[in-house]
């Protein structure tokens, strides 16, 4: 599986961005898809995840109410709509795929170790 993230950029605080992550392979709908981010000098942290058919979504508390994850299985793409961006949202954003899990919970989807495929990352910079 190859993941290609796009959509990052430089925006002022309060603006919006939509990240996309296109996946190769025929079994995209079998993957739990997640977004993580890593700011300079910090560990990679969970942002959001969506289950196989998009029925359940998960969010980190820091982005809840501002970010929305969605997926289009026909296009093999997962999206992250980011509104009301803050300078603290500045980071490289990575999409990831979990091809092995058959169950999901808020605990498991937030673990970096649960995901076996990662995209290259896209930089989001929010100016104050």
Secondary structure, 3 states (H helix, E strand, C coil): CCEEEECCEEEECCCCEEEEEEECCCCHHHCEEEEEEECCCCCCEEEEEECCCCCCEEECCCCCCCEEEEEECCCCEEEEEECCCCHHHCEEEEEEEECCCCCCCCCCCCCHHHCCEECCCEEEEEEC
